Amino acid sequence: MKRLRLIHLSERNHREKVTVKKILTPIVLFAAMMPAALASPSPWDQPTQPLEHPVTMTVYRSPTCSCCGRWVSHLKKHGFTINVVESDSVDSVKQALGVPKSLQTCHTGVVEGYLVEGHVPAGEIKKMLLTKPKGAGLVVPGMPDGSPGMEKGKTRGCFTVYLFDKQGYGTPFSEYSGK
């Protein structure tokens, strides 16, 4: 078995330096570009309206749910400070917070007195905080493909964000058509 010996470039002549540089430069560039090439952009990476003041949201989630983690990352990218509380009994947390059973989904956020249930886009949360509508909070029912945290490509999914009350009644807040 042949052993390789690392030799400092100053011990070689200029021609060998150029040869090593020609070989290593494409490798270094390729390695530097790999993470960017592998990470396909989310359709939710577009900038949203800046927050008027620092906003902290507490998110209750299961420790084993990966889509919850992706949704939290989405919120952080859009300027929210997030306190994550992992729980093996998220349903009891939702009940204690007053999330109607019919609207419960994956994870629950609490921000400035509002509830945020499911894969609600950061821009809609910002809109709610600016307009301060009467209601308990926002919900995206179910776990629709293409919503923040549920991306499976470069297109947004078709879904509706609802403003809901404590009794579980909702009115459309925003519609997404998949574009």
C-alpha positions, 0 to 999 in steps of 0.5 A: 500500500502506497503512503501519501506524504503531504508536502508543503507547497513551498518545497515544490517548484512553481510548476507543481504549485500551478498544477496543484492549484488547477486540480484543487480549485475546482474541487474547493469550488464544487464543495463550497457550492454543494450545500446551495445546490442541494438546498432547493429554495422554498416558495416561501423564501420571498421577503414579507413585510418587516415586523414593526417591533421584535416579535417572539412566538412560543411554538408547542410541538412534538419532538418527533415532527419534522414539518414543525421544525421546518415551519419554525425555520420559516418563521425565523427566516421572516424575523420572528424570535421563536421559543420552542416547547416540545411536548409528547402531549401536544393535544393537552397543551392545545386544549389548555390554550383553548384551540377548538378540537375541530381546528387542531392540527400539527403545532400551535403558536402563541403570539401577542395574545393570538393562537396560530394553528398549523402551517400558517405563512409568516406573512399572514401572521404579520398581517394579523399582528398589524391589523389586530382582527377580532378572533382567537387566531389563524389556522391552516386546516390539515397539513396541505402540501406546499404550505410552509413546512410542507414544501415538496417542490418549488410551488405553493400549495392551494389552501386557505388561512382562516381567522377563527374564534374560540368556538371553532368558527372561522372566516377566510383570512387569505387564500393561496391558489398554488402560484 
